[in-house]
Amino acid sequence: MKIGFLGAGAMAEAILASVLRNGLCKPGDVLACDKDEGRRVLMKERYGVRVTDDPAEVVRRYAVLLLAVKPQDLDALLSTLKPLLKARHLLISIAAGKTLAALKKAAGPHPRRIRVMPNLPLSVQEGMSVYCAAAPAKLADRRLVARLFGSAGAVLELPERQFDAVTALSGSGPAFVAFVAQALIAGAQALGLPPDAARLLTEQTLIGTGVYLQNTGRDLDEFIRAVASPRGTTAAGLAVLRKSAVPATLARTLAAAAARSAELSRA
């Protein structure tokens, strides 16, 4: 696989590291472009890839282009590159809030377009990436994106109309989970646990539960019943949760994030 990176920030670096680690391409097959000299030096020294500060060079030399610049910079970048973008190009955009229609407006009708919503855990090989494609993207294009992002976690194709919900759940979700983790840690400390122990217990409980559920596919209600012995400690805690506003609050949290995602997409 040969790929050009337009933007070499933290998320682009995480994708690149995963692609190289899993042997999907060699360092010599990558050209990374960034206006920041420090990022270019880092990418070259850490990963051995070629770098440039000229986006046009990337477009002229590569057909597969990963768009990893900030969303507010993307339109201006694509407008300058528009005369160079042809049907041979595949644009893979990870710019939050930039729809397939917005990409077409900025880049013109010729390049094929796929939009991806990854999340931060991608940087530790446990990402969740959701993608959608616009005609005339090919099956081979979809498979390429699935391999590219699947090298750093799970990947799923969904219709673009569901991307606001995706953004709220998996894009913003890590922050919401961390917020809950903070509350659990604080509660554990209030019971007398040392801060380091409270954090480790919380983190490993979250990791272990997620891995168990994903690997087994077990029904959530069944899992909860299995952990909660009648009149036991888990049952006592669940009684508090079920009487609380936690489920409704989490639903409102996702709804607020999804609404904001929709606003940004229309901007």
Secondary structure, DSSP 8 states (H G I E B T S, - for coil): --EEEE--SHHHHHHHHHHHHTTSS-GGGEEEE-S-HHHHHHHHHHH--EEES-HHHHHHH-SEEEE-S-HHHHHHHHHHHGGG--TT-EEEE--TT--HHHHHHHH-SSSEEEEEE--GGGGGT-EEEEEEEETT--HHHHHHHHHHHHTTEEEEE--GGGHHHHIIIIISHHHHHHHHHHHHHHHHHHTT--HHHHHHHHHHHHHHHHHHHHHH---HHHHHHHH--TTSHHHHHHHHHHHSSHHHHHHHHHHHHHHHHHHHHH-
